[in-house]
Amino acid sequence: MSNQSEPLWEVFIRSKQGLDHKHVGSLHAADAKMAIENARDVYTRRMEGVSIWVVESKYIHATNPDETESLFDPANDKVYRHPTFYDLPDELKYM
């Protein structure tokens, strides 16, 4: 059984059908090699993965939910980022 004093690793698996890795869970392991081996055993038992990424949790940085409004809302006042801001010539098709 894994020791809780070992680092926490986040596990991402790329399935056979997908091009992107999806977060599937977390586990404790002493190092990256052990984390990959444990992730394989725990998260790909049914042969659903073709690639595994592990990232030590302490290296993941995320936005603060309390700052969501100030972080994402400023884009609303930049109308030039929206395609409706620009007038396209009639000759331009399929845009």
HULIN-V642447 format. One record per residue. N is the residue number from 1. RES is the residue in one letter. PSI is psi in whole degrees, -180 to 180 (none if undefined). OMEGA is omega in degrees with one decimal (* if undefined). BURIAL is b if it has 9 or more other C-alpha atoms within 8 Angstrom, else e. Layout:
n: {N	N}
res: {RES	RES}
psi: {PSI	PSI}
omega: {OMEGA	OMEGA}
burial: {BURIAL	BURIAL}
This chain:
n: {1	2	3	4	5	6	7	8	9	10	11	12	13	14	15	16	17	18	19	20	21	22	23	24	25	26	27	28	29	30	31	32	33	34	35	36	37	38	39	40	41	42	43	44	45	46	47	48	49	50	51	52	53	54	55	56	57	58	59	60	61	62	63	64	65	66	67	68	69	70	71	72	73	74	75	76	77	78	79	80	81	82	83	84	85	86	87	88	89	90	91	92	93	94	95}
res: {M	S	N	Q	S	E	P	L	W	E	V	F	I	R	S	K	Q	G	L	D	H	K	H	V	G	S	L	H	A	A	D	A	K	M	A	I	E	N	A	R	D	V	Y	T	R	R	M	E	G	V	S	I	W	V	V	E	S	K	Y	I	H	A	T	N	P	D	E	T	E	S	L	F	D	P	A	N	D	K	V	Y	R	H	P	T	F	Y	D	L	P	D	E	L	K	Y	M}
psi: {145	142	130	-15	-12	155	149	134	139	137	132	132	137	123	169	-30	-18	163	-15	154	142	140	127	-15	-168	158	161	136	155	-34	178	-41	-46	-36	-42	-44	-43	-39	-41	-46	-37	-42	-5	39	-25	25	33	-5	153	-9	141	132	139	139	129	128	-32	-14	2	128	138	164	156	125	-28	-18	11	-47	-48	-25	-41	-25	-29	-22	-23	-25	10	76	-24	-12	-11	141	-22	-10	-28	140	126	143	151	-28	-23	119	159	44	none}
omega: {-176.5	179.9	-178.6	178.1	176.2	-179.3	175.8	-178.9	173.8	-173.7	178.1	-178.5	170.9	-178.7	179.2	-177.1	-172.1	176.3	-177.0	176.7	178.7	176.1	-177.6	179.5	-176.6	174.6	176.7	177.6	-177.5	-178.4	-175.8	-179.6	179.4	178.9	178.7	179.7	178.5	178.4	177.4	-177.4	-174.7	-168.8	179.6	-177.9	-177.0	176.7	-176.8	-176.9	174.8	179.9	179.0	169.9	170.3	179.7	177.0	-172.9	-177.1	179.6	178.6	178.8	-176.0	176.1	177.4	-179.4	179.3	-177.8	-176.7	-176.5	-177.6	-178.3	-172.6	-177.6	-178.7	179.7	-179.0	-178.4	178.8	-174.5	-179.9	177.2	-178.6	-177.4	-179.7	-180.0	-173.2	172.9	-179.7	177.7	-178.9	-178.4	-178.5	-178.5	174.7	178.2	*}
burial: {e	e	e	e	e	b	b	b	b	b	b	b	b	b	b	e	e	e	e	e	b	e	e	b	e	e	b	b	b	e	e	b	e	b	b	b	e	b	b	b	e	e	e	b	e	e	e	e	b	b	e	b	b	b	b	b	b	e	e	e	e	e	e	e	e	e	e	b	e	e	e	e	e	e	e	e	e	e	e	e	e	e	e	e	e	e	e	e	e	e	e	e	e	e	e}
